Amino acid sequence: MIKMSKIEINNLTVNYTEKKKSFTALKNVSFSIEEGEFVSVIGSSGCGKSTLLSILEGINSPTEGEILINGEPVTGTGSDRGVVFQHYSLFPWMTARKNVAFGIKQVNKTASRAERYQLADEFLQKVGLEQFKNKYPSQLSGGMQQRVAIARALAMDTDILLMDEPFGAIDAKNRTILQELLLELWENATPRKTVVFVTHDIDEAIFLSDKIVMMTANPGRVYREIKVPFDRPRNRIELVQTKEYNKFRNELLAMFYSDIVSKIGGEEVVL
Amino acid sequence: MNIQTKTIAAPEIDIEKKSSKIRTEFFRRYFRVVHALFAVLILIQFLPDQLTTETYSSYAIWFAVGVEVFTLVLSALIKKPASLNLFVDIVAFIYGLLIAWTLATAKFNVLKAALFPPPGKVLWQFIGDYDKILTNIQSSIGIILQGYLLAIVVAIPLGLFLGWSARLGSAATYISKFLGAIPPIVYIPYGIALLPTFRSVSVFVIFLATFWPVLAGTMSGVMNVEKKTIDSAKVLNVGRFTMMFSVILPASLQQIFIGCNQGLTVSFVLLTSAEMIGAQSGLGYYIKNYSDFGDYTRTIVGLIVVGIVIVFISFIFNRIQKFLLRWKQ
């Protein structure tokens, strides 16, 4: 028997109908993700990467095809998947601590209130926010809010972590800090979680991932699947100075742009 | 040398600066126009009365002294200059009003004496009628609370449910819009026909007056909850009950409060009007009853008490709202 992948995406097609106009967001998308693998999905706007993730989350359903998790088809949201969005993951009326504890409550109904709060504090400490646990999201910076969202997703202890451009709205400096934090937390956990990370930042994808799935737009398809050949743990400063890194990065950029250039002339390209 | 003189001189300047700062701070706190108004108010009480009836000036004096002592104590206690200014301005307004009122009635008698008693007399009447007023306040607030709370307890869950199904596109929106458009006062004939006592009819009308705005506010709140908030909850795999009461309810709270506020205002208008028409108790009854007997001192007492009660209730309401929405910036 062939070993089954953690997540198998089979021939996924998504059509939207808006004002009688049909639009294909995803067409025949297939790839698989192994257990404990960190996979980035990268592509320009409109390539359907967020649509793909929303189907993985269970919020949307595909027109054709299916997603299997542990061999079971996805039919809706599930407690095996934790999600971090770009915005609004947190509930503004709950403090940081309450937000994390609320997430824990949804996956662990038997834990007492005190246990939930203790676990929440533990994870807030891991993301460096123990002093801010009683603050409301409106009192936290964007970066801090994403830290809380990550703490919640990790505290829920799901097998799979789905992240939809989680650092897309964060300034460059804080983004690198958060990337390193995420990588550290992911690498130190046993067993490692399976992560699907949507981004449009090539450096972010290389630094974080085991595998990069590059998508192309109109309609959204998988363009390439690329293994990232760098050993872990990765040191960003050392890594970016190596020849191999720059060669790899340039290849990816070339692919990224060749896809876009091939589109120019006919259809409009949104970067 | 230079350095030495500097180090010695610096603290002296500091102390001087500090003491002058304290002095200006003291002036800013205690030397205000409001205290001059207080002095004027006290002095005009000693002008000769033009009225033949008793004016009870001493009551006005004692009241003003009480307010003044209270103002001075708060001047010392309130930390924020903005809050102190607000409070002092209100007191100044009260003094100004009392000065004009005293002059126009007791001292120069330019208003009709039977309709406009001097302030001292109103205070005297207020103290004399204290028990009676308290009973009437209890009666009015009891009815309002009963109808109002009942309406809130029913309308919010119903609004959450209907709003949620309206999000999915149901007839609930249109039905509630139609029913909410009918002014609650038109249900009074049915209330009178169906219910045994004035009290139960009042509760019924206040219930309706609150029910529709709260229902409409809740529904529109639910329908305006951002999709992203709902998606965040969905991916956490929350149950139906948790979704309703831990996510949708707090997310629509601001608009629910708008409905509650509207309901409270309409409730007071309706109740005092109803009490003036057919009640045997309540603040509206107190006003109407005594004005029928030509007792305008008590009518004014009633008016002031109604004002105070409404201000007090909206104060508490605002406090609750601020507390429950403290997570908003």
Boltz contact constraints between the chains, C-beta under 6 A:
constraints:
  - contact:
      token1: [A, 57]
      token2: [B, 235]
      max_distance: 6.0
  - contact:
      token1: [A, 59]
      token2: [B, 231]
      max_distance: 6.0
  - contact:
      token1: [A, 59]
      token2: [B, 234]
      max_distance: 6.0
  - contact:
      token1: [A, 77]
      token2: [B, 234]
      max_distance: 6.0
  - contact:
      token1: [A, 77]
      token2: [B, 235]
      max_distance: 6.0
  - contact:
      token1: [A, 77]
      token2: [B, 237]
      max_distance: 6.0
  - contact:
      token1: [A, 79]
      token2: [B, 237]
      max_distance: 6.0
  - contact:
      token1: [A, 83]
      token2: [B, 235]
      max_distance: 6.0
  - contact:
      token1: [A, 88]
      token2: [B, 228]
      max_distance: 6.0
  - contact:
      token1: [A, 88]
      token2: [B, 232]
      max_distance: 6.0
  - contact:
      token1: [A, 89]
      token2: [B, 232]
      max_distance: 6.0
  - contact:
      token1: [A, 92]
      token2: [B, 327]
      max_distance: 6.0
  - contact:
      token1: [A, 93]
      token2: [B, 250]
      max_distance: 6.0
  - contact:
      token1: [A, 93]
      token2: [B, 327]
      max_distance: 6.0
  - contact:
      token1: [A, 103]
      token2: [B, 236]
      max_distance: 6.0
  - contact:
      token1: [A, 106]
      token2: [B, 236]
      max_distance: 6.0
  - contact:
      token1: [A, 106]
      token2: [B, 237]
      max_distance: 6.0
  - contact:
      token1: [A, 106]
      token2: [B, 238]
      max_distance: 6.0
  - contact:
      token1: [A, 136]
      token2: [B, 327]
      max_distance: 6.0
  - contact:
      token1: [A, 138]
      token2: [B, 329]
      max_distance: 6.0
